[in-house]
Amino acid sequence: MSEATQTTLYCANHPDRPTNLRCNRCNKPICAECAVLTPTGYRCRECVRGQQKTFETAQWVDYPVSFILSLTLSFAGSYVASLLGFFTIFIAPVAGVATAEVVRWAVRRRRSRRLYQISAAGAILGSLPIILMRGIGLLAVFAATGSVSSGLFGLLPLAYGVLYAFLMVSTFYYRLAGIQIG
């Protein structure tokens, strides 16, 4: 039978799209939009999702451990960073990597997308108290003096606290979870 006489395949998810591509796991016809490139070839989204679930190994105890640990270490790091001013720019990514490695060690390298998200939430909440204290202090200075110019100098430590939180949490999350595309 020649190629011209073969029947045309249509995507299983988009019946109006002809395709010659098949999932290399379940052999379902898929279009270019539905195909996910993996190291072993193209797969449908359902097979990729099913495969990712087998890699989630976290146990129930890992969630509170990672949350409390990331919260505590983030708070300690934000306190140290608040004393260093400009050098927060250099300290925050290092603190993010160190916190991620400690959390990874504590949960024995088990993994789960939800575990990474809960850990990042702990890191965010841990860095908030210093930011809030700086913000309240800035409001108190403004209320006491009634002058905007006297409170502007307090903006810099507040900005450093926000910068620490952003740099630390983003570095922490991507170090813990890895950059995932798709």
C-alpha positions in Angstrom: 0.0 0.0 0.0 1.5 3.4 -0.9 1.5 6.5 1.2 -1.0 8.2 -0.9 -3.7 5.6 -0.2 -3.2 5.6 3.6 -6.0 7.1 5.7 -5.5 10.6 7.1 -5.0 10.7 10.9 -6.7 13.4 13.0 -5.6 14.7 16.4 -7.4 12.9 19.3 -8.0 16.3 21.0 -8.7 18.4 17.9 -10.6 16.3 15.4 -10.4 19.0 12.7 -6.6 18.9 12.5 -4.8 16.3 10.3 -1.6 14.9 11.7 1.1 12.3 11.2 2.4 12.6 14.8 1.6 10.0 17.5 2.4 9.9 21.2 5.3 7.5 21.6 3.8 6.0 24.8 0.1 5.4 24.0 0.3 5.8 20.2 -2.6 8.3 20.2 -2.6 10.7 17.2 -1.7 14.2 18.4 -1.2 17.6 16.6 1.8 19.9 17.2 -0.2 21.9 19.8 -0.9 18.8 21.9 2.6 17.3 21.6 5.0 17.7 24.5 8.7 17.2 23.6 10.3 14.8 26.1 13.9 13.5 26.0 12.5 10.3 24.5 10.2 11.9 21.9 6.8 13.5 21.6 4.1 12.5 24.1 0.5 13.6 24.7 -0.2 15.8 27.7 -2.1 12.9 29.5 0.9 10.6 29.4 3.2 13.4 30.6 0.9 14.2 33.5 0.7 10.5 34.4 4.4 10.2 34.3 5.0 13.3 36.5 2.7 11.9 39.2 5.0 8.9 39.6 7.8 11.3 40.4 6.0 12.9 43.4 7.5 11.2 46.3 6.7 13.6 49.2 5.2 12.2 52.4 2.8 14.0 54.6 5.4 14.9 57.2 7.5 16.7 54.6 5.0 19.5 54.1 5.0 20.9 57.7 8.8 20.3 58.0 9.6 22.2 54.8 7.1 25.0 55.7 8.5 25.6 59.2 12.1 25.2 58.1 11.8 27.6 55.2 9.8 30.1 57.4 12.5 30.0 60.1 15.5 30.3 57.8 13.9 33.0 55.7 13.2 35.1 58.8 16.7 34.6 60.1 18.1 35.6 56.6 15.8 38.7 56.4 17.0 39.8 59.8 20.7 39.5 58.8 20.0 41.1 55.4 18.2 44.1 57.2 21.4 44.8 59.0 23.5 44.8 55.8 21.7 47.4 53.7 22.9 47.4 50.1 24.7 44.1 50.4 21.2 42.5 50.6 21.5 42.2 46.8 24.4 39.7 47.3 23.1 38.0 50.4 19.6 37.2 49.3 20.4 34.7 46.5 22.9 33.0 48.7 20.3 32.7 51.4 17.8 31.3 48.9 20.2 28.6 47.8 21.3 27.7 51.3 17.6 27.5 52.5 16.7 25.4 49.5 19.5 23.0 50.2 18.6 22.7 53.9 15.0 22.0 53.1 16.0 19.5 50.4 18.2 17.7 53.0 15.5 17.8 55.7 12.9 16.1 53.4 15.5 13.7 52.2 15.2 14.9 48.6 11.6 13.8 48.2 9.7 16.0 45.8 6.3 17.2 44.9 5.0 20.4 43.2 2.8 21.1 46.3 5.9 20.7 48.5 7.8 23.3 46.6 4.8 25.7 46.7 4.3 25.2 50.5 8.0 25.7 51.1 7.9 29.0 49.0 4.9 30.2 51.0 6.9 29.6 54.2 9.8 31.6 52.8 7.5 34.4 51.9 5.9 34.5 55.3 9.3 34.3 57.0 10.6 37.4 55.2 7.4 39.5 55.9 7.9 40.4 59.5 11.0 42.5 58.9 9.2 44.3 55.9 6.2 45.0 58.1 8.3 46.3 61.0 10.1 48.6 58.6 6.8 49.8 57.1 5.3 50.5 60.5 8.5 52.3 61.6 8.2 54.4 58.4 4.6 55.3 59.2 5.5 56.2 62.7 8.2 58.6 61.6 5.9 60.2 59.1 3.1 60.5 61.7 5.4 62.0 64.3 7.1 64.5 62.1 4.3 65.2 59.6 7.0 65.6 57.0 7.3 63.4 53.9 11.0 64.3 53.5 12.0 62.9 56.9 10.3 59.6 56.1 12.0 59.2 52.7 15.2 57.9 54.3 13.2 55.1 55.8 12.1 53.9 52.4 15.6 52.5 51.5 15.6 49.9 54.3 12.0 49.0 53.4 13.0 48.6 49.7 16.0 46.4 50.7 13.6 44.2 52.7 11.3 43.8 49.7 14.3 43.2 47.5 15.5 40.5 49.9 12.1 38.8 49.9 11.9 38.8 46.1 15.4 37.6 45.4 15.5 35.1 48.2 12.2 33.5 47.5 12.6 33.3 43.7 16.1 31.8 44.1 14.8 29.4 46.8 11.9 28.2 44.7 13.9 27.6 41.5 16.7 26.0 43.3 14.3 23.6 45.1 12.0 22.8 42.3 14.3 23.3 39.3 13.2 25.3 36.2 10.4 23.4 34.6 9.3 24.2 31.1 5.9 23.1 29.9 
